[in-house]
Structures are given as structure tokens and as C-alpha cells.
Amino acid sequence: MKFDFDRVPDRQGTNALALEGYRDYLFGEGADLQRVAEPQDLIQLWVADMQFAAAPCVIDAMRRRLDHPVFGYTANFDDQLFDAFSDWAKARYDWMVHRESFFVSLGVIPALYNLVDCLCGPGDKVLTLTPAYGFFKHAASHSATEIVSSPLQQNARFQIDFEDFETKAADPAVKLFFLCHPHNPTGQEWSEQDLRRMGEICFRYDVTIVSDEVHCDLLRIGKHHTPLARLFPGEDRIVTCMAPSKTFNIAGLMTGVVVIESENLRRKWRQRTYPFVSPLGLAAATAAYRDGAEWLEHLRTYLDGNFALLKEFLETNLPQASFHIPDATYLAWIDMRSYFPAGMNLTRYFLEKSGVILEGGEMFIDNGGGHIRLNIACPRNVLLCALKQMASVINST
């Protein structure tokens, strides 16, 4: 391959959350863990960044920005990032984005917090589908807003219980629906039929949809993404969040894109949102959307190979595990209920027993018990080593 995804990066001494921050993030400050391997001996398959070097075009753009020795307060004043992003959205998703709707945020997570604050008040509620990205709950809780979950039904694919979904959306206190599309942690790309039905229900009850589409570029080869907003042109109760962070492994540069159709919500956003961005993040994001397509296609091919390896390994070594290759993301959602009793903390189990840092289903708000989420965006030999260690401890008990 033109790009080297097999190189194992050494992240020691870089203050990487994946390596240095897992204890407090996954278990809380001062958690009492049994003997755990030294950091250099742990395998990180948890937080959703990748163990790959960023795309060369991104690194080159940051080097060029470094040639200018001033790094003062920076905001998105010109149209370079908008032009790169809007061309990307049109070419890949046939979605037209207008300049007045386009905002830059310090990542998608800060955007979620700000949007809850803009859209909800005392006594209001936020709806989502579970299992769900944990920061949906954190964003709601930060504004003292209740999170309401509509559990997904798990068959060969994950299905929405539309009767339950509509009942909860009809609650007058529900003002916002956090949609994850493609879905995290399951990796499912919602069909146009599902998207239209969710949208119609929400708009019937005047619920604004915040569509977190941060994983939309990380599709399996042959799959296609449809932005929710493309299906409802002119609908101002949709906010779309995207970012180059997952796609190009630049989450630490804190740059996200928010598309807001409502003028009233845009006014609130401007009033309540910190307007500055990282100068390096701005340069990197622009280069990623302008020049990163070739690197992304090689990455997608490599990730597809990792998923094929994972599926074959599970079928051979852990045949009672239930796993389907997801439509998108680099996250594998694996049903381990045949191997473990209900209520077991699988995050702790695999860390202490196998030296693999992953996230158990208990990390995903609700409806995830007995599952694990593996981040397989790593060199293939790292993934295989982790799987062998996990299977060894399971099969020896």
C-alpha cells in the first residue's frame, strides 16, 4: 500500500489519552484496580482515535502553517475550510451546504454541550437511541437535562422500536433528539427509510434533531452515507455535526464542523459559543477535506481487512460471540453474553485479565450489557495480539 498502516507508533511521552488516561476515564478517579500491566505492555483498543499516522497532506499543511511564527487567537474568518468541506460534502454525499449555516467548533463534543444549552431549559429532556455514545448523556447532564433512551432492538441488524420512539418523542418535555449516524457503538448506517421516519416523528412533535455524523466518512467499501439534512431540504430543525477528527486521526487538533439551518439557533450559537479555533487545527482540517481522499480510500481498505480478520478470529476461537461487520466506523460491537454473567464489568475484566483496554457495554448509557466495543483502527499485528490475549483468558476459565 502507498501508506504504511502496519507501522506500530510509539505514543509514550505524548500525553495520549489512549495510553495515559484510561484509569480515570474508564473507572473514575482513585479506582481500585487489581494488578495491571505496565502501560507499555497494555494494548489500547478503546478510545476512538487511531493508532495510525495522520495523512501526509495534513502533516504537510501544519508544517506550512508553522512557517508563520505567530500563533495568536484564530477564528474561521475566510472561506478556505468552508470551500474544502462543502466540496467534500457535495462530492461524497450529494449534499449542498450553505456558507451562512457553516460553523467551526472545538470538536463535536463541545458542540453537543453547546447545543443542549441552546435548545433546552429547566425540565426539558433529551432523547437518544441506546446503546449510545456516552457524551450524549454527559452533555445533557451538564445542563441538568434528563436523558431519555429508546432501546434498539438487536437482530441481524439493529432496529428502531418506532412505537417506543414515538411515545418518547411525543413527551412535551423532549426538545432535542441526539441521532448518531452512523451509529456509535454499533457502526450501523441508518437507511433512508429509517432516517425519514425518525425525522417525521421528531418534526411532528417539534423536536430538534442534532445529527452526530462524525463517523460518516469511515464506511466499508461499497457503502454510502446519506446526511439526514439532505433528506429534508429547508428543514431548520436539523443540526449536523461532522469533523475530520475520526476520519483523519486528528482529534487532538480540536476542530469540528457544525451546520445549523435555523437562524434563531445560529444567533444563540454565536452568543454562547467560544469563537476561536486552533490555527494548526484549521490548517489541518482544510487540507484533510481538500487533499485527503486518496489516503482515506487506502485507510478504508485496511480497516475492511481488519474487520475480516476479526470476524474470522471470533468464528474460530470464540464461536459463541455474536458479531457482524458494521457498515461504518472502526468500532466493533461484539455480543459476549454467552461467555459472561449479566452485570459483569467487561472493561475491568479484560484490562485486569488480558492487558487489553477496551470499553464494555456498561459505558454506553443503557442497553449495552454483555457487549464490548473494540477500536480496531490499529496495525493488524496489534489487533491479532490483542485478540489472542482476550481469547486465551476466556477459554482458560
Salt bridges, closest charged atoms under 4 A:
ASP49 OD2 - ARG11 NH2 3.36
ASP60 OD1 - ARG63 NH1 3.47
ASP79 OD1 - ARG99 NE 2.70
ASP94 OD1 - LYS90 NZ 2.76
ASP117 OD2 - ARG272 NH1 3.55
ASP124 OD1 - LYS175 NZ 3.34
ASP164 OD1 - LYS168 NZ 3.17
GLU166 OE2 - ARG204 NH1 2.71
ASP171 OD2 - LYS125 NZ 2.87
GLU189 OE2 - HIS181 NE2 3.75
GLU189 OE2 - HIS225 ND1 2.83
GLU192 OE2 - ARG230 NH2 3.77
ASP206 OD1 - ARG237 NH1 3.32
GLU213 OE1 - HIS225 NE2 2.66
GLU235 OE2 - ARG237 NE 2.81
GLU263 OE1 - ARG266 NH2 2.92
GLU263 OE2 - ARG270 NH1 3.71
ASP291 OD2 - ARG290 NE 2.98
GLU294 OE2 - LYS2 NZ 3.17
GLU297 OE2 - ARG92 NH2 2.86
GLU297 OE1 - ARG300 NH1 2.79
ASP304 OD1 - ARG220 NE 2.66
GLU315 OE2 - LYS311 NZ 3.27
ASP327 OD2 - ARG157 NH2 3.07
ASP327 OD1 - LYS223 NZ 3.40
ASP335 OD2 - ARG337 NH2 2.68
ASP335 OD2 - HIS371 NE2 3.79
GLU352 OE2 - ARG348 NH1 3.24
GLU359 OE1 - ARG373 NH2 2.58
